[in-house]
Amino acid sequence: MSEKCIFCKIADKEISSSIVYEDPEIVAFNDINPQAPVHIIIIPRKHIPRVMDLEENDAALIGKLFIVAKKLAKEKEIEDGYRLVINCNPGAGQSVFHIHLHLLGGRKFTWPPG
């Protein structure tokens, strides 16, 4: 395998981060460039570069990202309104090629998004 991506290094604690949740499959940490008062990145420990790289056997793992997002939204008291975002490829804003879910909340969001 080539060099680890930054999110793999965060999950392995090779790079310091503000981790807010972790279990054997998932790690969540505060975004270093927050776009809302609450901006948490939720990743699987398994390195999956993009949505297009998902396989059938990843379904439960990817579903767990959303379960963790729900739990964190409750903990951060943003259940009245939050946004979940997965960017796929550079044209959509993906800059780290390790699938991840953005949990954003704590402010009003407009539609359509940027």
Secondary structure, DSSP 8 states (H G I E B T S, - for coil): --S--HHHHHHTTSS---EEEE-SSEEEEE-SS-SSSEEEEEEESS---SGGG--GGGHHHHHHHHHHHHHHHHHTT-TTSEEEE---SGGGT--SSS--EEEEESS---SS--
